[in-house]
Amino acid sequence: MTEEKSLKMRNMPMGKLIASMSIPAMFSMLIQALYNIVDTIYVARIDKTSDALITALGYAFPMQILLMAFALGIGIGTNVLVARKLGERKPEEASRFGQTGIMLTIMMSIVFLGLSFVIVEPFMKMMSNNHEIIKAGTSYLRIVMAFSIFQFLEIVYTKILQSTGQMIIPMFTQLIGAITNIILDPIFIFGWFGLPAFGVTGAAIATVIGQGVAMIFVLIYTYRKKLEISLSLRRFRFSKHHVTEIIKLGAPSAVMNSVASITNIALNSILKQHDPEETANAVLTSYFKLQSFVFMPAFGLNQGGMPILSYNYGANNKKRFDKALKILFTTALSILTVGLLIFQIFPKPLLNLFSPSPRMIELGLPALRLISLAFIPAAINVILTMTFQSVGRGFVAMTMSLLRQLAFLIPFAYLFGKFWKLNGVWLAFPASEAIVTLFFFPLGIYIVRKVFQLKEKLL
């Protein structure tokens, strides 16, 4: 981090600092959400008489979540440690953490390349017995997994840049990737400009090309720009300490997102018990695509907020830490409240984006209204999770996520489904979020106070 960046983190008015750090990330995440939804909209229009292709993307989604889980785990672990070491004014140590994160990312992408040839088709057959769904999902997922290195490297480099206080370039990186994908989607899916119509496979091709373009852009910027930290790998040597610390702080994020993958699989299984035609599964897929417009800005807020909290924790500046936390909570609640109102008032126009069947509309209207009740407690939980990670309490963040997405949500979905059928499954979302909020919010207040007291004793 340059001295100018360091001074900004230490002295800039907190509201202005959070805005400067978060708005670019929020904007780029909104573009990412747009790409996610456009991808599905185009696929849904391949065959407007069936919801099967939407369901196929939904069944591929858990594996995509898993890819993202490992990438974000390494990226966030690296982000927190680089920001912390810069807050402690140890740029050489920050550089070592950055280099280690990059190497771990490359190794992980090679693993997923190998797995793409082995597990994709068996996975899709586990998810469905419908031949059309299996074929479409397999062709899409295999390409996305095989070329995951593009996504992995783009994520870790943008996280490193964010940890040094740079938010504009990560925003442009995601913007370039998403726009490339959006432009290429109809070209490859429907066969424009003389190309063959690849269908669902075309959506995957557009996705990995977009990720590749984003990766190239951020690599060119990083190695042409003089940064305070060095990311050169020429003389890199693995250190057990650096690997362990990244995994220690990144594992909660990886586990949290991996749990989301398991949860998605379990929810799809529960839904099929209530709707053997698998239309409810298409509704769930549509919900996840739509809710990204609400949650992506909140996650962008996290991207901007985490380096600020980590820096001020490293600098032992509790006053600025608390002020940042208050602004982050208020902003997240505002975003999710707007999202709740949109889902309550306009569920049908939202579903109509996916060329739905009448059956999908029938099941989807109550689904969107019921699930969106989770948005308010989820806003609190998103910021709490980031707070725990920023002060080195990754295990607490991981436990919180396990309870939200697995220990409560899945049993609630199963049990509520027994009493209220599909509506009961949807009600499990707000129920699990609310219970976690009631327990972890006071715990978060206690932990923040405690870690700063401990840090004060060590100085």
N, C-alpha and C positions, 0 to 999 in steps of 0.2 A: 504494500500500500504506500503510495507516495505520501509525503508530508501533508500535502494539500488534502488528500483523501482522509488521512488520519485526523487532521484538524476538523474536517467536516463531521466525522463520526463522533468526535469529542465535544465540539462546540456549536454546531449548527442547531438552531431551534428545532425541537423534536418533531413537531408537526411537519415542518418543512423538510426535515431529513427523511422521515418516513414516506412523505409524498415523493421525494426525489428518488428514493430507493425502491418504492413499491409500485408507483404508477406505471413505469415502463414494464415491470414484470407482470402487472395485472393486465396491461394492454396485450402483451405477447401471449399470455395465457388465454385471453379471450379469443385471440386469433387461433390458438391451438384448439379451443373448444369449437370454433367455427369449422375448422378442418375436420374435426371428429364428426360433427353433425352432417356436414356436406358429404363426406364419404358415405355415410349411411343413407342419406337422401338419394344419392345417385344409384346406389346398389338397390334400394327399394324400388326404383323405377325400371330396373331391368325386367321385372315381371310384376306388374301392378295387380295381378289376380291372386297373388300369394304373398303371405308374410314369411315364407320359408327362408329367403335370403337374409332378411333382417335377423331372424333367429340364428342363422349360421354365423353371422358376425358376432352376435351375442354369445354364442358358444365358444368362439375363438377368443373372445375378450378376456377370460380368466388367464389364458396363457400370455396375452399381451400385457396384462397387469403384472404378471410374474417377471417379464422382461424389464418393465419399468421399475419394479420393486428392487431388483438387483442394481440397476443403473442409479436409481435415486439413493439407494443405501450407500453406495460408494461415494456418490456425488455429495450427499448431505454430510456424511462423515468427514469428507475432505473439506467441505465448505466451512463447517463449524471450527475445525482445527486450524485451518489457515487464518480465519478471522480472529480466533482466540490468540494465536501466536503473534499476529500483527498487533492486536490490542496490548499484548505484553511486550511489544517492540522487539520481536525475535524473527526478523525476516528470513534468515537462513533456515531456521526450523520450519517456518511456514512453507518455504520452497520445497523442503524434503517431503512434507506432507502432500503438497500438490503433485509432485513427481510420482509418489507412491500411489496416489489415487488414480492417476492416468494409467499406470502399469496394471493395477488391479482391474481396471475397466477393460483393457485390451484382453487380458486373460479370460475374463468372464464372457466376453463376446465370442471368443473362440469355442468355449464350452457350449454356448447356445447354437453356434453354427453346426457343431456335431450332433446336437440333440434334434435339430430340425429334420434330419434324415431318419430319425428313429421313432420319435414319440408323437408326431403330429397326427397321423391317421388313427393310431390306437386311441389317442385322446378324443378325437371327434367321434369315434365309434362309441366311446364311453358316454359321451354327452347325448347322443341321439341314435335312433334306429332309422331315421328318415334318410334315404339315399341322397336326395337333393341337398339336404343340409350338410351331410357328411362330406360330399364332394366339394361343395362351395367352400365350406370352412377349412378343409384341408388345403386346397389350392391357395387360399388367402394366407393362412397362418404359416405355411411352410416358407413362403417368400419373406414374410416379415421377420421370422426367426433367423433365417439364414443370413440376412443382411443386418442383423441387430447392431453390429459394430458401429454403423453410422449414428444410430440413436444414442448408443452408449457413450461414444466419444463426445458428441454434441452436448450431452447432459453434463458430463464431468467437467468439461472446459467452461461451460457457462456458469456452473456452480463455483468454480475457482474464481472466475472474473467477478461474480457477485460478492464473494467473500472479501475482495479487495475494494469493494465499494462501487464497482462498475456495473450499472444496470442497463444502460442504453444498448450496448453491444449484445448482451444476452437477449434483449427484446428484439433487436433486428435479426438475430440468428433464428429465433423461433418464427418471426414474421416471414423471413425469406423461405424457410422450410415449409411453413403452412401454405403460403401463397403458391409456391411451386406445386405442392400437392393438389390444391384446389383447382389450379389451372389444368394439371395433367389428368385429374380424375375422369372427366367426361371423354377426354381424348383416348385414353386407354380402355375405359369401360365400354364405350359405345362405338369405338373405332372411327374417330374423326380423322380428317386429312389423309385418307387412304390407308390408315392402319387397320388391322383386323380388330374386331370387337372382342376384347379379352374378358368381358364380364367382371365377375368378382375378382378374378386374377388381376385384371387391370387396375382395380382399386389398390391391391397390394403393391403392384409395380409403381404406381404413382406415389404411394406412401414411402417406399424405401428410396426412391429418387429424391423426394423432398427432404428426407432425413440426410441423404448424402450431400445435397447442396448446402444444407445448414451446417453440416460438419465441416465441409471445406471452407466455408466462410469464417467460422469461428477459429479454425486452425490458422488460416492466413492472418487474421487479425492478431491472434495471440503471439505468434512468433515474429511478426513484423513490429509490433508495438513493444516499446521498452517498459516492462513492468517492474515493480519493486521486488517481486519474487521471480526466481528463475525456474522455468519449466523444462529446461533442456534435459533430455534423457541420455545424453552421450556417455556420461560417467556414472549413470545411476546404479545404485546397489540397494537391494532390498534390506530393510532394517526390520527386525521383528517388532520393535517398539512402535514404529510408524504404522506398520500393517495392523498390529493389534489395536492401536488407538482408533484408526479409521473404522475398523470392523466393529469395535466396541460402540462407537457413536453412530455408525451407519446401520448397524444390525437392527435397531428398533424400527427405522424407516423401512428397511427391507422386509422385516417380519410384518410390519403393519400393512404394507402393500401386498405381501404374499398372502396374508390373512384375507385381504379383500378378494384375492383370487379364489381361495378356498370357499369363502362365503358366497361368491358368485356361483360357483359350481353347486353348492348345497342349495341355494335359493332356486336355481333352475330345476334341481331334482324335486324339491318340494312343490314347485309350481306345476310340474308335469303330473303330479299326483292329483291335482285339482283340475287340470286341463290337459288331457292326453293329446289334444290336437296341437299343443305347444304354442297357441296364440298368446297366452299369458307370458310366455318366455320372450316373445317379440315385444310385448308391452314393457317388460323389465329392461330389455335392450334399449328401447326408445327412451325410457326414463333416464338411464345412465347417460345417454348421449345428451339429453336435454338438461339434466342437472349440472352437467359440466359448465354450462353458461353461468350458473350460479356459484358453483364451487371453485371454478378456475380463478376468478378474481380474488377469492379468499386465499387460494393457494399462492397467487401472485403476491398478495399481502404478506404471506408467510415468507416468501423468498426475499422480500425486502426487509422484513422485520427480523429474521433470524440472524443475519450478520450484525445488526444493530444491537440486539440483545446479547449475542455472544461477545461482541467487542466490549460493551459496557460491563458485562460480567467479568471479562478478562481484566478490564481497567479498574474494577472494583468501584464502579460509579452507580450506586444503587438508586440515587435520585433520578438520573436519566433513564435507568433501566425501568423503574416504576412508571415514569411518565410515558415511556414508549409502550409499555404493556397496556396502560389505560387507553391510549389512542388506538392500539391494535384491536383491543376488544370492542371498542365502540364502532370502529369501521367495519369489522367483520359482522357484527350484529346488524348494522345498517344494510350491508350487502345482502345478507341472507333473508332479512325481512322483506326486501323488495322482491327477492326470488320467491318467497312464500306467497306474496300477493299475486304475482304473475301466475303461478301454478294453480292457485285457488280460483282465479277469475277466468283464465284463458286456457284450460286444459285441452279443449277440442282443437282450437287453432294450432296448438303445439303438436298434437298427434297427427294432424293433417299434413304436416311436413313430410311424413313417411309413407304417403299413399296407402293408408291403412284400409284393411277390410272392415266391413260393418261390425264384425265380431271383435276386432281389435279396438275399435272405438268404444264398444260397449264395455269391455273390460278395462280400458285405459283411463276413462274419465274418473272413476272413483280411485283408481290406483294413484294417479298424479296428485289428486287432492289429499289423499291419506298419507302418502309417503312424505309429501312436502311439509307436513307438520313437524318433521324432524329437523327442519332447517335452523330454527332458532337455537335449540340446544347444541346442534352440530357446530354452529358458529363459535360458541364458547369452547367446545372440545377441540376444534382445530387450533385455536390460539394456545390453549393449554398444552397440547402435545408439543407444539413448537417451543413453548417456554421451558418445558422439562428438558428437551434436547439441548437448548441453548445453555443451560447451566450444568450440563453433564449428567443429567438424570435420565439417560436413555432407557433404562430398564422400566422406570415408572411410565414413560411414554409408551413403551411397548406393551406393558400390562394394560394400560388404558385402552389401547387400540384392540387388544385381544378381547377385552370385555365388550367393547362397543360392537365389534364386527363378527365375533364368533361366539363367545360365551353367553351373550344375551340375545343377539339378533337371531341366530339360527334356532335355538330352542323356542324363542318367542314365536318365530314364524311357523314352526311346526305345531306348537300348542294352540296358538291363536287360530291357525288354519283349521284345526279340528273343530273349533267352536263357530268361527265366522267365515270359513272357507277362504276364498281369495282375498276378501277384504281384511281378514285376520292376518294374512301374510303381509299385506301392505302396512297394517298397523304396527307390526313388529319394529319397523324402522324408527318412528318417533318414540316408542316405548323404551327401546334400548339406549337411544341417545339421551333421553331425559334422566334415566337412572344413573348413567355414567357421570353426567353433569353434576347431579346432586352430591355425588361422593367426591369427585376429583377437583371441583372448584375450590372448596375449602382446603383440600390437601395441597393444591397449587400455591395458595397464599402462604401456607406453613412452610413449604419447601423453599420458596424464594427467600423468605425471611431467614431461614436456617442457613442456606448456602452462603449468603452474604455475611452472616455472623461468623461462620467458620473461616471464610476468606479473610475477614478482618483480624481474626486471631493469628493467622499465619503471617501477616504483614508486620 
